[in-house]
Amino acid sequence: METNWRTLSLTALAPITWGSGYYVTETYLPPDRPLFGAMVRALPFGLLLLALRPTLPRGEWWGRALLLGTLNVGAFFVLIFVAAYRLPGGLAATLTATAPVMMMLLAWGLVRERPRAASLVGAAVGFAGVALLVLRGGAVVDPIGVAASFTAVAMSSLGYILIKRWTPPVDMLTFTAWQLVAGGLVLLPVALIVEGPPPTLGLGAVGGFAYLGLIATVLANALWFSGLRQLPAAAVSLVGLLNPVAGTVVGIALAGEAFGPTQALGMVLVLTGVVAGQPAIASRLRLRPRRSQPQPIVTLTSFEANPVSVSTTRNRFGPA
């Protein structure tokens, strides 16, 4: 499966918008209500999208939509909430940066997309870059938080690869609506039990949810799912590492966050891993023709000019 660079560029917009969501969440949304925020990003906007594209699942797709919505939205957000609550933000982000390797391995097992060595190396380089970009010293390692982070990565990676394995019977926006509604319904009771009744929202929070719901959820997920359908898993999983890069850039530009040589090196490593690990680039480098070697200049000798002499000479030294 060849990489379509236009599709890859559109797919990369998804993690970039997700990264911008950190600033919007911290600046405009109610504090300490991550489950409520995740539910609002999913359920209302999924229902709105479904109202605009009123097609319901049929047959086995009821179960598939519920499973994918749980893996990619509902359970994923719950586990990320647990990881964020029990781990420092930098450590949680670093652990989730293991997603490219997880996706490549699952794609190998489920859809027979064998990862290239260059893609695995690119994922390792990108992981190191994320660690430099967001990880801070003195991080406390909580086993439950680590387990939640890795489980979130595993579940979402499985959901993403199942999207490649199963061909949706509808367009990608409708398919996205199914997953958002299913995931939002999973989140709704959890948010009410854990966080209580919904908070009062001001104008800034409404605008923040509108951006997160329409741009960083509906549009971003549709682009991401479309990329998963059309591109190799290695290509899509690596551009997912742009998430913390975008979050860092937005934080520097809008929130005045510190940025030093360590963060700069981390950003360079992430971008290097994303680009160098692309399967299309690895294929191009492997198939590039070698520089042609200069051929020796051949001149006619008396043997070549006289076939009889050639035959005589060959017989003298043995069979030709």
Secondary structure, 3 states (H helix, E strand, C coil): CCCCHHHHHHHHHHHHHHHHHHHHHHHHCCCCCHHHHHHHHHHHHHHHHHHHCCCCCCCCHHHHHHHHHHHHHHHHHHHHHHHHHHCCHHHHHHHHCCHHHHHHHHHHHHHCCCCCHHHHHHHHHHHHHHHHHHCCCCCCCCHHHHHHHHHHHHHHHHHHHHHHHCCCCCCHHHHHHHHHHHHHHHHHHHHHHHHCCCCCCCHHHHHHHHHHHHHHHHHHHHHHHHHHHHCCHHHHHHHCCHHHHHHHHHHHHHHCCCCCHHHHHHHHHHHHHHHHCCHHHHHHHHHCCCCCCCCCCCCCCHHHHCHHHHHHHHHHHCCC
